[in-house]
């Protein structure tokens, strides 16, 4: 039953917008539980989490933080999920196996929309959750206004569990509506219980009645008590709150201040009594046999470790487990993780979060099991819209770079490594510039590989406007056997997107059949770089005539003849430049829609339509076409126009003709290919 004490570990995910104070709350929870002897601070670098140089320099989480602690005899693990969209993929897999989530938000109602992505993700995954309003000591308005602003973003009703006690112009305590107790905040200490102030008596009755009426929506017995003006028992109210949370019928809202440790113990007690435990998650995920879910892979001083959660039973060191690909893996050493520290343990109990060694074939997002494997968990990652081309600053680091990128991409679900052979580029594709800058910093810090980076080459192409008939001859005599190949080809444009077509219309054996493939090879070679300097597309070539020499003709000679003919034909066929166009889909708060459309139009975007975003009150969806050349920096611009909330996906759609000064500039800036 939700709320009962368990021997297994309950997993709490901390989610919410960047800068809301999730890591500070984690530090406050550890301190309040006695798992840390100090109240760590991200501001001064004393926190257990966010300990990497990248996180310290950025002043915010760049990777998932994991902690374990005990509180009043129960065991818990915290998954501190990065709030910045650039790093959110690091916690996406972990979120699915959490028992409960705490959505950390700012008290300013104007910033309420920032919580929308987190609340929506939890609703879609079916994960029970609460809201913790952080920095309550900085609140200047009514908490009710914040809840009003947050409610449209939550499928389930928000249930105010507390009301503030104001001390002048600042909040100095709260009234717990479930317990009917008042508390006064004390910095770094447990809140002091006080009498409910007389001036708040009527407000307390009003707020408690509203809370009970919300609970009565799913409890007929409670509804009857309220209709009869009977006061429900405190235990009854707490049971209803636990059921509302575990069954996703309501979202309790509590408040406090992480850096002052205000309200943190009350939050811990609410989690301890009301949050569901591992059996609830086992049921939600359809688990029937003991299994490990790998949510992240890390490489460290003790080798490759798979951060995992045991569900459905115990997993011991040495266990032989099945993999999703049909293979098997033997579990190596097991470790409990606290920030960057690890402690060896003998087994993982049901619900425990551990790091597993020597399961090198297990991938993040996969199950390992002793029996039937659970169903796969579908994860939605942020779009990888940003790309950079890189090369090692020292060519001797080529092999080292390859190995480092393989490890980093294994650790980072949002990082994609691409090899563009046409442009001789290694590309890193990620969520945004912030994300890729962190990747480059890790390459240097962890693997000693410094790289040079630049904007990737845009995939320009060229095509032709008119048909041409062209002769190509290769003749060379240098003593002994010479070289001779002679062809006549017809070249004509094809509709956009048709690609390349080659056919032969030889009559009378003017070009022997064994050398016709060589002619096609030569034509294709010429198309790799047309007169404008780009790959040629959308044309048809017919081999219509030619001649050969019985001694000097060869495969090489006809390949060179085909290449010569095609080079000259392309130059005469009115070549023109094509640029790649992408289908762009932007989602953003409605308040930012006009600014977003202006930003897209300013990048030569062509609007295709817009309308409400399905299932998201107060959000819009914008569809457009935009040149690939205009995508660089778009993510940062859109986020700057939308409180950081706008996101987009861009997929290649078609090639479009580019003329005028823009085309001339592209052609002039074409970088010569390496020799």
C-alpha positions as CSV (number, residue, x, y, z in Angstrom):
1,X,0.0,0.0,0.0
2,X,1.2,3.5,-0.8
3,X,2.9,5.1,2.2
4,X,3.9,2.0,4.1
5,X,7.5,1.5,5.2
6,X,9.4,-0.9,3.0
7,X,12.7,-2.6,3.1
8,X,13.4,-1.7,-0.5
9,X,14.6,1.7,-1.7
10,X,12.0,4.2,-2.9
11,X,13.3,6.3,-5.8
12,X,12.6,10.0,-5.9
13,X,13.2,12.0,-9.1
14,X,13.7,15.7,-8.9
15,X,12.5,17.4,-12.0
16,X,11.7,20.9,-13.1
17,X,13.1,23.9,-15.0
18,X,16.7,24.9,-15.0
19,X,17.6,27.1,-12.1
20,X,14.6,26.1,-9.9
21,X,16.9,24.6,-7.2
22,X,16.7,20.9,-7.7
23,X,20.3,20.1,-6.7
24,X,20.0,22.5,-3.8
25,X,16.9,20.6,-2.7
26,X,18.7,17.3,-3.0
27,X,21.5,18.7,-0.8
28,X,18.9,19.9,1.7
29,X,17.2,16.5,1.8
30,X,20.5,14.7,2.4
31,X,21.4,17.2,5.2
32,X,18.0,16.9,6.8
33,X,18.2,13.1,6.7
34,X,21.7,13.1,8.3
35,X,23.3,11.7,5.2
36,X,25.5,14.8,4.9
37,X,27.2,16.7,7.7
38,X,26.8,20.0,5.9
39,X,24.2,21.8,3.8
40,X,26.0,21.7,0.4
41,X,25.7,24.7,-1.9
42,X,26.0,24.7,-5.7
43,X,26.8,28.4,-5.5
44,X,30.1,28.0,-3.6
45,X,30.9,24.5,-5.0
46,X,30.4,22.6,-1.8
47,X,27.6,20.4,-3.1
48,X,27.8,16.6,-3.3
49,X,26.1,16.8,-6.7
50,X,27.1,18.9,-9.7
51,X,30.7,18.1,-8.9
52,X,32.0,17.9,-12.5
53,X,34.0,20.9,-13.7
54,X,31.4,21.4,-16.5
55,X,28.6,21.7,-13.9
56,X,30.7,23.9,-11.7
57,X,31.6,26.3,-14.5
58,X,28.0,26.4,-15.8
59,X,26.5,26.8,-12.4
60,X,23.9,24.1,-13.1
61,X,23.6,20.4,-13.7
62,X,25.1,18.9,-16.9
63,X,24.5,15.3,-15.9
64,X,22.2,13.1,-13.7
65,X,23.1,13.2,-10.0
66,X,22.4,10.1,-7.9
67,X,22.2,10.0,-4.1
68,X,21.2,7.4,-1.5
69,X,20.0,8.1,2.1
70,X,17.9,6.8,5.0
71,X,15.1,8.8,6.7
72,X,13.3,7.6,9.8
73,X,14.2,4.0,9.0
74,X,13.2,4.0,5.3
75,X,15.6,4.0,2.4
76,X,15.5,6.4,-0.5
77,X,17.4,7.2,-3.7
78,X,17.3,10.6,-5.4
79,X,17.7,11.0,-9.1
80,X,18.5,14.7,-9.7
81,X,17.5,15.3,-13.3
82,X,19.1,18.2,-15.2
83,X,16.5,20.9,-16.0
84,X,18.2,22.5,-18.9
85,X,16.9,21.1,-22.2
86,X,20.4,20.6,-23.4
87,X,21.1,18.0,-20.7
88,X,17.6,16.7,-20.0
89,X,18.2,13.5,-22.0
90,X,20.6,12.4,-19.3
91,X,17.7,11.8,-17.0
92,X,15.1,10.7,-19.4
93,X,15.7,7.0,-19.0
94,X,16.0,7.3,-15.2
95,X,12.7,9.1,-14.9
96,X,10.7,6.1,-16.1
97,X,11.8,3.9,-13.2
98,X,11.2,6.5,-10.4
99,X,8.5,5.7,-7.8
100,X,7.6,9.4,-7.4
101,X,8.8,12.7,-8.7
102,X,9.0,16.1,-7.1
103,X,8.5,19.0,-9.5
104,X,10.6,21.9,-8.2
105,X,9.2,25.3,-9.2
106,X,9.8,29.0,-8.5
107,X,7.2,31.0,-6.5
108,X,6.8,33.6,-9.2
109,X,3.6,32.9,-11.2
110,X,5.2,34.5,-14.3
111,X,7.7,31.6,-14.3
112,X,5.0,28.9,-14.0
113,X,5.1,28.0,-17.7
114,X,8.6,26.8,-17.2
115,X,7.3,23.7,-15.4
116,X,5.0,22.7,-18.2
117,X,7.5,20.2,-19.9
118,X,8.2,18.4,-16.7
119,X,4.5,18.1,-15.6
120,X,3.5,16.9,-19.1
121,X,6.3,14.3,-19.1
122,X,5.2,12.9,-15.7
123,X,1.6,12.8,-16.8
124,X,2.5,10.9,-20.0
125,X,4.7,8.4,-18.1
126,X,2.1,7.9,-15.4
127,X,4.6,8.7,-12.6
128,X,3.1,9.9,-9.3
129,X,4.4,13.4,-8.4
130,X,4.2,16.3,-6.0
131,X,5.1,20.0,-6.5
132,X,7.6,21.7,-4.3
133,X,7.6,25.5,-4.5
134,X,11.2,26.5,-3.7
135,X,12.6,29.8,-2.6
136,X,9.4,30.6,-0.7
137,X,11.4,33.2,1.2
138,X,11.5,35.2,-2.0
139,X,7.8,35.0,-2.7
140,X,6.0,38.3,-3.0
141,X,2.6,37.2,-4.1
142,X,-0.1,34.8,-3.2
143,X,0.6,31.0,-3.5
144,X,-2.9,30.7,-4.9
145,X,-1.9,32.8,-7.9
146,X,1.0,30.4,-8.6
147,X,-1.3,27.4,-8.4
148,X,-3.8,29.1,-10.7
149,X,-1.0,29.6,-13.2
150,X,0.3,26.0,-12.9
151,X,-3.0,24.2,-13.1
152,X,-3.5,24.4,-16.9
153,X,-0.2,22.5,-17.3
154,X,-1.3,19.6,-15.0
155,X,-3.7,16.9,-16.0
156,X,-4.5,16.1,-12.4
157,X,-5.8,18.8,-10.0
158,X,-3.2,20.6,-7.8
159,X,-3.9,20.2,-4.1
160,X,-2.6,22.9,-1.8
161,X,-1.3,21.1,1.3
162,X,-0.1,24.2,3.1
163,X,-0.9,27.9,3.4
164,X,1.8,30.5,4.2
165,X,2.2,32.5,7.4
166,X,3.5,35.9,6.6
167,X,6.0,37.7,8.8
168,X,5.8,41.2,7.5
169,X,6.5,41.2,3.8
170,X,8.1,37.7,3.9
171,X,6.8,34.2,4.5
172,X,8.0,32.9,7.9
173,X,6.1,29.7,8.3
174,X,3.1,27.6,7.2
175,X,0.0,25.8,8.2
176,X,-0.2,22.1,7.3
177,X,-3.8,21.6,6.2
178,X,-3.7,17.9,6.6
179,X,-2.3,17.9,10.2
180,X,-4.0,21.2,11.1
181,X,-0.7,22.3,12.7
182,X,1.2,25.6,12.2
183,X,5.0,25.8,11.9
184,X,7.6,28.6,12.1
185,X,10.7,28.3,9.9
186,X,14.1,28.0,11.5
187,X,17.1,28.2,9.2
188,X,19.0,24.9,9.1
189,X,16.7,23.3,11.7
190,X,13.4,21.6,11.9
191,X,10.5,24.0,11.9
192,X,9.0,24.9,15.3
193,X,5.4,24.0,15.9
194,X,3.3,27.0,17.0
195,X,-0.3,27.8,17.5
196,X,-2.3,28.7,14.4
197,X,-2.4,32.5,14.3
198,X,-5.9,33.8,15.2
199,X,-6.0,36.1,12.1
200,X,-5.5,33.0,9.9
201,X,-8.1,30.8,11.5
202,X,-10.8,31.5,8.9
203,X,-8.3,31.2,6.0
204,X,-7.2,27.9,7.3
205,X,-10.7,26.6,7.5
206,X,-11.4,27.8,4.0
207,X,-8.2,26.2,2.5
208,X,-8.7,23.0,4.4
209,X,-12.3,22.7,3.2
210,X,-11.1,23.2,-0.4
211,X,-8.5,20.5,0.0
212,X,-11.1,18.0,1.5
213,X,-13.5,18.7,-1.3
214,X,-10.9,17.9,-3.8
215,X,-10.1,14.6,-2.0
216,X,-13.9,13.8,-1.8
217,X,-14.0,13.8,-5.6
218,X,-12.6,10.3,-5.3
219,X,-13.9,9.2,-1.9
220,X,-17.6,8.8,-1.4
221,X,-17.2,8.2,2.3
222,X,-15.4,11.5,2.8
223,X,-18.0,13.3,0.6
224,X,-20.7,12.0,2.9
225,X,-18.9,13.2,6.0
226,X,-18.5,16.7,4.5
227,X,-22.2,16.8,3.6
228,X,-23.0,15.9,7.1
229,X,-20.6,18.5,8.5
230,X,-18.5,15.8,10.2
231,X,-14.8,16.3,10.6
232,X,-12.9,13.5,9.0
233,X,-10.2,11.7,11.0
234,X,-6.6,12.9,10.4
235,X,-5.5,9.4,9.4
236,X,-8.4,9.3,6.9
237,X,-7.2,12.5,5.3
238,X,-3.6,11.3,5.1
239,X,-4.7,8.0,3.5
240,X,-6.7,9.9,0.9
241,X,-3.7,12.1,0.1
242,X,-1.5,9.0,-0.3
243,X,-4.1,7.4,-2.6
244,X,-4.4,10.6,-4.6
245,X,-0.7,10.7,-5.2
246,X,-0.1,7.0,-5.9
247,X,-3.1,6.7,-8.3
248,X,-2.3,10.0,-10.1
249,X,-5.6,11.5,-9.0
250,X,-4.1,14.7,-7.5
251,X,-0.8,16.5,-7.1
252,X,0.0,17.7,-3.6
253,X,1.7,21.1,-3.5
254,X,4.2,22.0,-0.6
255,X,6.6,24.8,-0.3
256,X,9.8,25.8,1.4
257,X,13.4,27.0,0.8
258,X,16.2,24.5,0.0
259,X,19.1,26.8,0.8
260,X,17.6,27.6,4.2
261,X,16.3,24.1,4.7
262,X,12.8,25.4,5.3
263,X,10.0,22.9,4.7
264,X,12.4,20.1,3.7
265,X,11.7,17.8,6.6
266,X,7.9,18.2,6.1
267,X,8.5,17.3,2.4
268,X,10.5,14.2,3.4
269,X,7.7,13.1,5.8
270,X,5.1,13.6,3.1
271,X,7.2,11.4,0.7
272,X,7.7,8.8,3.4
273,X,4.1,8.5,4.3
274,X,2.4,9.1,1.0
275,X,4.7,8.2,-1.9
276,X,4.3,4.8,-3.6
277,X,7.1,2.3,-3.3
278,X,8.8,-0.2,-5.7
279,X,5.8,-2.7,-5.9
280,X,3.8,0.1,-7.5
281,X,6.5,0.8,-10.1
282,X,6.8,-3.0,-10.8
283,X,3.1,-3.1,-11.5
284,X,3.2,0.0,-13.7
285,X,6.0,-1.3,-15.8
286,X,4.6,-4.8,-16.2
287,X,7.5,-6.6,-14.4
288,X,7.0,-10.3,-13.5
289,X,10.5,-11.5,-12.7
290,X,13.6,-10.0,-11.1
291,X,15.2,-7.5,-13.5
292,X,17.7,-4.7,-13.8
293,X,16.9,-1.6,-15.8
294,X,20.0,0.2,-17.0
295,X,19.3,4.0,-17.2
296,X,22.8,5.3,-17.7
297,X,26.3,4.1,-18.5
298,X,29.4,5.8,-17.0
299,X,33.1,5.3,-17.5
300,X,35.3,6.0,-14.5
301,X,38.3,5.0,-12.5
302,X,36.8,1.5,-11.9
303,X,35.8,1.0,-15.5
304,X,32.5,0.8,-17.2
305,X,29.5,0.9,-14.9
306,X,25.8,0.5,-15.7
307,X,23.6,2.6,-13.4
308,X,20.6,0.4,-12.8
309,X,17.5,-0.2,-10.7
310,X,16.6,-3.7,-9.5
311,X,12.8,-4.3,-9.7
312,X,10.7,-7.4,-9.1
313,X,13.2,-9.1,-6.8
314,X,16.8,-9.3,-5.7
315,X,19.8,-9.4,-8.0
316,X,23.1,-10.7,-6.6
317,X,26.7,-10.3,-7.8
318,X,27.5,-13.2,-10.2
319,X,23.9,-13.6,-11.4
320,X,23.5,-14.7,-15.0
321,X,21.0,-12.4,-16.7
322,X,19.4,-12.4,-20.1
323,X,19.8,-9.3,-22.4
324,X,17.2,-7.8,-24.7
325,X,19.3,-8.9,-27.7
326,X,19.1,-12.5,-26.7
327,X,22.5,-12.7,-25.1
328,X,23.6,-13.2,-21.5
329,X,25.6,-11.2,-19.0
330,X,27.1,-12.1,-15.7
331,X,26.7,-9.4,-13.1
332,X,30.0,-8.1,-11.8
333,X,30.6,-6.1,-8.6
334,X,27.7,-4.0,-7.4
335,X,28.1,-0.5,-6.0
336,X,25.9,2.0,-4.2
337,X,26.5,5.5,-5.5
338,X,26.6,8.8,-3.7
339,X,27.5,11.7,-6.0
340,X,30.9,10.6,-7.4
341,X,31.6,8.1,-4.6
342,X,30.9,4.4,-4.7
343,X,30.5,1.8,-2.0
344,X,30.6,-1.9,-2.8
345,X,27.5,-4.0,-1.9
346,X,26.8,-7.7,-2.2
347,X,23.4,-7.6,-3.8
348,X,20.7,-5.2,-5.1
349,X,17.4,-5.6,-3.3
350,X,14.1,-5.0,-4.9
351,X,14.0,-1.2,-5.5
352,X,17.7,-0.6,-5.0
353,X,19.6,1.7,-7.4
354,X,23.1,0.4,-8.0
355,X,26.1,0.6,-10.4
356,X,26.8,-2.7,-12.0
357,X,30.3,-3.6,-13.3
358,X,31.3,-6.0,-16.1
359,X,28.0,-6.0,-18.0
360,X,29.7,-4.4,-21.0
361,X,27.1,-5.5,-23.5
362,X,24.2,-3.9,-21.6
363,X,23.0,-0.6,-23.0
364,X,21.2,2.3,-21.4
365,X,17.5,1.9,-21.8
366,X,17.7,-1.9,-21.8
367,X,16.5,-4.6,-19.4
368,X,18.5,-7.4,-17.9
369,X,16.5,-10.2,-16.3
370,X,16.6,-13.6,-14.6
371,X,13.3,-14.6,-16.2
372,X,10.9,-12.9,-18.6
373,X,12.1,-9.5,-19.5
374,X,9.7,-6.5,-18.9
375,X,8.3,-4.6,-21.9
376,X,10.7,-2.0,-23.4
377,X,10.3,1.5,-22.1
378,X,9.7,4.1,-24.8
379,X,11.7,7.3,-24.2
380,X,11.2,10.6,-25.9
381,X,14.4,12.5,-26.2
382,X,14.8,16.2,-27.1
383,X,15.5,16.7,-30.8
384,X,19.2,16.9,-31.8
385,X,19.0,20.2,-33.6
386,X,22.5,21.4,-33.2
387,X,25.6,20.2,-35.0
388,X,29.3,21.0,-35.1
389,X,32.1,19.6,-37.2
390,X,35.2,18.7,-35.3
391,X,38.8,17.5,-35.9
392,X,41.6,16.8,-33.5
393,X,43.9,19.8,-33.0
394,X,46.8,17.2,-33.2
395,X,46.4,14.7,-36.0
396,X,48.1,12.1,-33.9
397,X,45.0,12.0,-31.7
398,X,42.7,10.6,-34.5
399,X,42.5,7.1,-32.9
400,X,42.2,8.6,-29.4
401,X,39.3,10.8,-30.5
402,X,37.4,7.9,-32.0
403,X,37.6,5.9,-28.8
404,X,36.6,9.0,-26.7
405,X,33.6,9.7,-28.8
406,X,32.5,6.1,-28.6
407,X,32.5,6.3,-24.8
408,X,30.9,9.7,-24.6
409,X,28.1,8.7,-26.9
410,X,27.5,5.6,-24.8
411,X,27.1,7.8,-21.7
412,X,25.1,10.6,-23.4
413,X,21.9,9.5,-25.0
414,X,21.5,12.8,-26.8
415,X,24.9,12.8,-28.4
416,X,25.1,11.5,-32.0
417,X,28.4,11.1,-33.8
418,X,28.1,11.3,-37.6
419,X,30.7,10.8,-40.3
420,X,30.1,12.9,-43.4
421,X,32.3,11.2,-46.0
422,X,31.2,13.7,-48.8
423,X,32.6,16.7,-46.9
424,X,35.3,14.8,-44.9
425,X,33.8,15.8,-41.6
426,X,33.2,14.2,-38.2
427,X,30.0,15.8,-36.8
428,X,28.7,15.9,-33.3
429,X,24.9,16.3,-33.2
430,X,23.3,17.3,-30.0
431,X,20.4,19.3,-28.4
432,X,22.0,22.8,-28.4
433,X,25.2,24.7,-28.3
434,X,25.4,24.4,-24.5
435,X,25.2,20.6,-24.7
436,X,27.9,20.3,-27.4
437,X,30.2,22.8,-25.6
438,X,30.0,20.5,-22.5
439,X,30.9,17.5,-24.8
440,X,34.0,19.3,-26.1
441,X,35.0,20.2,-22.6
442,X,34.7,16.5,-21.5
443,X,36.8,15.4,-24.5
444,X,39.7,17.6,-23.3
445,X,39.3,17.0,-19.5
446,X,38.7,13.3,-19.4
447,X,40.5,12.0,-22.5
448,X,43.1,14.7,-23.2
449,X,41.8,15.3,-26.7
450,X,41.6,18.9,-27.8
451,X,39.5,19.5,-30.9
452,X,38.9,22.3,-33.4
453,X,35.3,22.9,-34.3
454,X,33.4,24.8,-36.9
455,X,29.9,25.0,-38.4
456,X,29.2,21.9,-40.5
457,X,29.2,22.2,-44.2
458,X,25.7,22.8,-45.6
459,X,24.6,20.1,-48.0
460,X,24.3,22.3,-51.1
461,X,23.9,20.5,-54.5
462,X,23.7,21.6,-58.1
463,X,21.7,20.6,-61.1
464,X,21.2,21.6,-64.7
465,X,18.5,23.4,-66.6
466,X,18.8,22.3,-70.3
467,X,19.7,19.1,-72.2
468,X,23.1,18.8,-73.8
469,X,24.8,16.3,-76.1
470,X,28.5,16.1,-75.5
471,X,31.5,14.1,-76.9
472,X,34.3,13.1,-74.7
473,X,37.6,11.5,-75.9
474,X,40.6,10.3,-74.0
475,X,43.6,9.5,-76.2
476,X,47.2,9.0,-75.0
477,X,50.1,7.5,-76.8
478,X,53.4,7.1,-74.9
479,X,55.1,4.1,-76.5
480,X,53.7,0.6,-76.5
481,X,50.0,0.3,-75.8
482,X,48.3,3.7,-75.7
483,X,44.9,4.7,-74.2
484,X,41.8,5.4,-76.3
485,X,38.2,5.9,-75.3
486,X,35.6,7.9,-77.2
487,X,32.0,8.4,-76.1
488,X,29.0,10.6,-76.9
489,X,26.5,11.2,-74.1
490,X,23.1,13.0,-73.9
491,X,22.5,14.8,-70.6
492,X,19.1,16.1,-69.6
493,X,17.6,17.5,-66.3
494,X,15.1,15.4,-64.3
495,X,12.4,16.6,-61.9
496,X,13.6,17.6,-58.4
497,X,14.2,14.6,-56.2
498,X,14.5,12.1,-59.1
499,X,18.2,11.4,-58.5
500,X,20.5,10.0,-61.2
501,X,19.6,7.7,-64.1
502,X,22.1,6.2,-66.6
503,X,21.2,4.2,-69.6
504,X,23.0,3.1,-72.8
505,X,21.6,3.3,-76.3
506,X,24.5,1.9,-78.2
507,X,23.9,0.4,-81.6
508,X,26.3,-1.6,-83.6
509,X,28.9,-2.1,-80.8
510,X,30.5,1.3,-81.1
511,X,31.3,0.9,-77.4
512,X,31.8,-2.7,-76.4
513,X,29.5,-3.8,-73.6
514,X,32.3,-4.7,-71.2
515,X,33.4,-1.0,-71.1
516,X,29.9,0.6,-70.7
517,X,30.0,0.3,-66.8
518,X,33.4,2.2,-66.9
519,X,31.7,5.0,-68.8
520,X,29.0,5.2,-66.1
521,X,31.7,5.2,-63.4
522,X,33.4,8.2,-65.1
523,X,30.1,10.0,-65.4
524,X,29.5,9.5,-61.7
525,X,33.0,10.8,-60.8
526,X,32.3,14.0,-62.7
527,X,29.1,14.4,-60.8
528,X,30.8,14.4,-57.4
529,X,31.9,18.0,-58.1
530,X,30.1,20.0,-60.7
531,X,31.0,23.3,-62.3
532,X,29.8,25.2,-59.2
533,X,31.8,23.0,-56.8
534,X,29.0,20.8,-55.5
535,X,27.6,17.3,-56.1
536,X,25.3,17.1,-59.1
537,X,21.8,15.6,-58.7
538,X,18.6,15.1,-60.7
539,X,19.9,14.4,-64.2
540,X,19.7,11.6,-66.7
541,X,22.7,10.4,-68.9
542,X,22.4,8.3,-72.0
543,X,25.4,6.8,-73.7
544,X,24.4,7.1,-77.4
545,X,27.6,6.5,-79.4
546,X,31.3,6.3,-79.3
547,X,34.3,4.5,-80.8
548,X,37.1,2.3,-79.6
549,X,40.5,0.9,-80.6
550,X,41.1,-2.8,-80.7
551,X,44.5,-2.5,-78.9
552,X,44.5,0.8,-77.0
553,X,41.0,0.9,-75.6
554,X,40.5,-0.2,-71.9
555,X,38.3,0.2,-68.9
556,X,40.4,3.1,-67.7
557,X,40.3,4.9,-71.0
558,X,36.5,4.7,-71.2
559,X,36.1,5.8,-67.6
560,X,38.2,8.9,-68.3
561,X,36.3,9.5,-71.5
562,X,33.0,9.4,-69.6
563,X,34.3,11.8,-67.0
564,X,35.6,14.3,-69.6
565,X,32.2,14.2,-71.5
566,X,30.2,14.7,-68.3
567,X,32.4,17.6,-67.1
568,X,32.0,19.5,-70.3
569,X,28.3,18.6,-70.6
570,X,27.5,20.0,-67.1
571,X,29.3,23.3,-67.8
572,X,27.2,23.7,-70.9
573,X,23.8,22.7,-69.4
574,X,23.2,25.9,-67.4
575,X,24.1,24.6,-63.9
576,X,22.4,26.1,-60.9
577,X,22.7,25.9,-57.1
578,X,20.3,23.9,-54.9
579,X,20.0,24.4,-51.2
580,X,18.5,21.9,-48.7
581,X,15.2,22.9,-47.2
582,X,14.0,21.5,-43.9
583,X,10.5,21.0,-42.6
584,X,10.4,22.9,-39.3
585,X,7.9,22.2,-36.4
586,X,8.1,24.6,-33.5
587,X,6.1,24.2,-30.2
588,X,5.9,27.2,-27.9
589,X,3.7,29.0,-25.4
590,X,1.0,31.0,-27.2
591,X,2.4,34.2,-25.6
592,X,5.5,33.7,-27.7
593,X,4.0,32.7,-31.0
594,X,4.2,36.0,-32.8
595,X,7.8,36.5,-31.8
596,X,8.7,32.9,-32.9
597,X,7.0,33.4,-36.3
598,X,8.9,36.6,-36.8
599,X,12.2,34.9,-36.0
600,X,11.5,32.1,-38.4
601,X,10.5,34.5,-41.2
602,X,13.7,36.5,-40.6
603,X,15.6,33.4,-41.5
604,X,13.9,33.0,-44.9
605,X,11.4,30.7,-43.4
606,X,8.1,30.0,-45.3
607,X,5.2,29.6,-43.0
608,X,3.0,26.5,-43.7
609,X,0.5,26.9,-40.9
610,X,0.0,27.2,-37.1
611,X,-2.6,26.1,-34.5
612,X,-3.1,24.9,-31.0
613,X,-0.7,22.2,-29.7
614,X,-2.7,19.0,-29.2
615,X,-3.3,18.4,-25.5
616,X,-1.4,21.5,-24.3
617,X,-3.5,24.4,-23.1
618,X,-2.0,27.7,-23.9
619,X,0.6,26.3,-26.4
620,X,0.9,26.5,-30.2
621,X,2.4,24.5,-33.0
622,X,4.1,26.3,-35.9
623,X,5.0,24.5,-39.2
624,X,7.3,26.1,-41.7
625,X,10.0,25.4,-44.3
626,X,13.5,26.8,-43.6
627,X,16.8,26.6,-45.4
628,X,19.4,24.4,-43.7
629,X,21.8,27.3,-43.8
630,X,19.5,29.2,-41.5
631,X,19.3,26.6,-38.8
632,X,22.6,27.5,-37.1
633,X,21.7,29.5,-33.9
634,X,18.0,29.0,-34.4
635,X,17.6,27.0,-31.2
636,X,19.1,29.8,-29.0
637,X,17.1,32.5,-30.8
638,X,13.7,30.7,-30.3
639,X,14.4,30.0,-26.7
640,X,15.4,33.6,-26.0
641,X,12.0,34.6,-27.4
642,X,10.0,32.2,-25.2
643,X,11.4,32.0,-21.7
644,X,13.5,29.1,-22.8
645,X,10.4,27.0,-23.6
646,X,10.2,26.8,-27.4
647,X,11.6,23.6,-29.0
648,X,11.7,22.5,-32.5
649,X,12.3,19.6,-34.8
650,X,13.8,19.9,-38.3
651,X,13.9,17.2,-41.0
652,X,15.2,17.4,-44.5
653,X,12.3,18.0,-46.9
654,X,13.6,18.8,-50.4
655,X,16.2,20.7,-52.4
656,X,15.2,24.2,-53.7
657,X,16.8,26.4,-56.3
658,X,18.9,29.3,-54.9
659,X,19.7,32.2,-57.1
660,X,21.0,35.8,-56.9
661,X,23.5,37.3,-54.5
662,X,23.0,34.5,-51.9
663,X,23.9,31.8,-54.5
664,X,26.9,33.8,-55.7
665,X,28.1,34.1,-52.1
666,X,27.8,30.4,-51.5
667,X,29.7,29.5,-54.7
668,X,32.5,32.0,-53.9
669,X,32.9,30.6,-50.4
670,X,33.1,27.0,-51.5
671,X,36.0,25.4,-49.8
672,X,38.2,23.4,-52.1
673,X,38.2,19.6,-51.4
674,X,41.3,18.1,-49.9
675,X,43.7,16.7,-52.4
